[in-house]
Amino acid sequence: MPDQTDDRVFRWERPAPVGEPPRRVVSLVPSLTESLFDLDLGDRLIAITSYCVRPADRVQLLPKVGGTKNPDIELIIRLKPDLVLLNDEENRREDAAALQSAGIPIWVTGPRTVHDAINVLWNIMDIFDHPVMVPRVHEIERACDYTLGASLADEPVRVFAPIWRDPWMTFNADTYAHDVLRVCGGANVFAERERQFPLAADLGQAEALPPDDPRVAGHDRRYPRITLDEVIAARPEVVLLPDEPYAFAGDDVQLFREMDIPAAHDERIYLIDGSLLTWHGTRLAYALRDLPGLLARESS
């Protein structure tokens, strides 16, 4: 589940966090691990997290430094990397600070849109000074432009995509996943919903604490907890059930099939690879390939 603390304040905003192209890189971001391999830079990686699972035949050969939320900082420091890759949602601020305190260069990414994600790829080309894969990034950028153009030619399909259950959770407009849906032809039915505190307030059962309350100040509001009654009221035409961070399965499909929503009536409830929604980097190419067909408006 996403961290409840909004860590955007520690994102590295400079275009180049190192003065020379890094040769010894530790990645604490699964999507960037995959991206480095896709961009012919996998040989720069000296360690990754246990959640870095793509490409399977390559990552199994690399040392692991723990999880995204609990990396072994001392081990990373001993490895003496030229650069550590982090993400402002997947990794913790205190780990970033500990690495910086040890003099380890870090690069913290945090794309909120597809455009941001493409810029991350261009920054990789710049930071690593490895232009051989520039045509690959151009190809992804062109595919994005084409997909968005095709999507704008028709009315977007109303989509519900949860990321957790018990309680049910989804994402609003200030997220990468939302923009992936937008580019691929979907309209997030909870785009305007903001997370409220405490839990009862998010579920409409109590008054919400004000944003300046010290108990909630600084907490992330982009991932609201919602009720299934709200889903029914939102009338989604498509329901996407990802396999991460929560692994939705057949029982969840049946639950939505029994609801009085257009997605159930039209049998448009799909189990999907969650990385298509949440992994930025080169995985965007797969999202542009696979999601538009699921979100296309059906001919009447």
N, C-alpha and C positions, 0 to 999 in steps of 0.2 A: 504494500500500500504506500502511496506517497507520504513523505515526511510531512508532519503537520506544521513545521516551521518554514516560513518563506525565506529561503536562503539566497534569493537573487542578489542581495547586497554584497555577497562575496564573489560574484562572478567576475572573472578577469575580462576587462573590456578592451585591453590593448590588442592590436592585431597580431603582434608577435611576442609571445612570452619568453622567447629565448633569442639570443643574438646569432647563434649558428644553428644549422639544421640538426635536430637531435638524432642521435644514433642509438641511445639506450633509453627506451621508453617503457614506463609502466602505465597500463590502462586500467582504470577503475570504472570504466563505462563500457558495458557489453556492446552497445551499438557502435562505439568508436573503435573497439577492437575489431569487429567485423569490417568496418570501413577501411581501416589501415590495411587489412589483408586484401580487400577488394581493390585498393588503390596502389597495390604493389609495394606496400610499406610494412608488411608483416614481419620482415626480417629485422625491423627496428625494435620490436617488442621483446622485452626481457622478462616480463611477468604480467599477469593479468588476474582478474578475480575468478572465483569459482562460478560466477554467473555468466562469464564470457563463454558462450557455448557455440558460437559460430565464427568461422567455419569449423565444424566438428573435427575434421581430420587434422587441422593445424593447431587449434587451441589446446588439444590434449597433450601436446608436446611441451607446452610452456609451464613454468613454475606458477603456482597460485599463491596469492597474498591475502586470502580471506575473501569476505563478501564485500559488497558495495557499501554496506553500512558499518562493517566492522573489519576494515583492513588492518593488517599487521603493519603498523607504521614503522616500527623499529626495523622490521625486515626490509621494507621499502628503502629506508634510509641506508641500510647496509649495502643494498644493491647499487647505490650511487647512480640513480638514473639522471639523464640529461633533462627529462621532462616527465611529469605525471599528469595524465589526463583525468579530469573529473567532470561531473555534471552537477548542476545546482539543485536538482531534484533527487538524484540517486545517491549522492554522497553527502557526508556531513561537514558542516562548517568547521567543526573542531579538528577534523582530520586534515582539511585543507590548511588550517592555521598551523598545525603541528609540522606539516611538511615545509611550509614556508619558513617557520622558525628554524628548521634544520638546514635552511639554505637550498632546499630542493625546488627547482622551478616547477610551477604548476600552470595548467591551462584549464580553466573552468568554463565549460560551455553551458548553454541554457536556452536553446531555441524555443520560441513560443509559436512560431509560424513555419510554414514550409519554406518561405523565403529565407528565414533565419537559418534553417537547416542546410539549404544550399550554400549560404554564405560560410557555414562551418566547413563544408567541403572545399570551398575555394581557399579558406584560411589554412586548411591542411596542405593544400598545394603550395601555398606561400611559405608556411612555417618549415615544411620538410624539404622545400626546394627540389621537388621531384616531378617535373612537368610531363613525364611520360603518360600520366593518367589524366591530363587536362581534357582530352577528348571524351573520356568517360564522364567527367563532371558536366561537360557541355551537353552530352547526351541526356543526362538526368534532367538538366535545366530545360532542355527543349521538350522533353516528355512532360514536364510539369506545365509548361506554357500551353502545350497542346491539350492536355487533360483539362486544365482550367478553362480554356476556351470552349471546349466541347461541353463542359458542365454549365457554363453561363448561357448556353444556347437553349436551355430548358429550365423549367422550375425545379428547384432542388427537392429531393425526397426527404421527408421528415424521418430522422434517424434517432434511435435510442441505443446507446452503447454503455452498459455498466462496466465498472472496473472492479467491483467488489460486491459481496452480499453479506447480510447479517452484521451490520446494516448494509443496505444497498447504497452504492456510491457510483457517481458518474463524474463528468468533467464539464467545465463551462467554457466560454469563448476565449478565455485567456490561457489556452493550452495548445500545445503542438497537436494533440490528437484531434481537437476541434477543427484546426485548420486543415489537417489531412482530409477530414470528412468534407469540408467546404470545397477544397480543390477537386475532390473526386465526385462531387455532385450531391452531397448530403447536407441537410440542415439539422444541426444538433438541437434536439427539442429542449434541452436544458442549458442552452447557450447563455441565458441571462440569469441563471440560478447561481447564487453565491452561498457558500457554506456559512452556516450560523452556529453560534456557540451559546449554550451547551448542546449536547446531542438532541435533547427534547425540543429545543428551539428549531434545529435543522429539520426536524420531522413535524413541525407545526403544532407541537404540544405544549409550548411554553414561550414566554417572551425571550427574545434574543438579547444577549449582552451587547452593549454599544461597542462600536469598533475601537474606541479609545480606552475601554476597560483594560486594566493591566493584566487581567486573566486571559485575554485573547489578543492583545496588541501584538502585531507581527506574525500572527498565525496565518497560514495559507487558506484562502477562501475559494480557491479554484476547483476544489473537489467536494461538491456538496453531497450529503447523504440524503437520499430521497425515499419516498414510499412507493409501493406498487400502485397505490391509488393515484399518485401523481403521474405515473407512467400511463395509466389508462386514460387519464384526463388529457395528456399530451398527444394522444392519438398518433403514435409513430407508425410510419408506413413500412419501415424496415427496422429490425432489431439485430444488432451485431453482438455476439457473445464471444469475447476474446478468451484465449487460454492463459493469459497473464495480465496483470499480476495475480488475479484469481482465475483458477482453471474452471471455467464454465463447461458444462457437459450436457449430455442428453436429457437429464432430468430438468435442467434449466430451460432447455428448448421446449419441453412439454409444458412447463409452467406458463410460458408466454403464449403457447398455442391455445391455451384455455382462456386467455384474456379476450375481452371485447375491444380489440384494437385492429386497425387495418392490416398491420403486419401479420397477424394471425389469420385474418380472413383470406389474405392473398398468399399465405404460406411463404412469407419472406422473413424468416427467422433463421439466422445463420451462425454456426460456430466458425470462428475465424482464428487465424494466427495473430495473437495479440501484438506481436512486434510490428505488424503493418500499421498499427495506430500509434504506438508509443516509442519505437526505435527511430531516432533520427539518424542521419548519415546515409550511406549507400542503400540501406534498407528501404529508403523512400522510393527507390526504383521499383521494388516489388509491390509497394502500396499502390503506386500509379498503375501498375499492371493489373492487380487483382481486385481492387476495391470498386473502380468505376462500374464494372459489370454487375456487382451486387447492388449498386445504388442507382442504376439506370431506371428512369421512369418507364413503367411498362405501358405499352400501347393499349389504348382502350378499344 
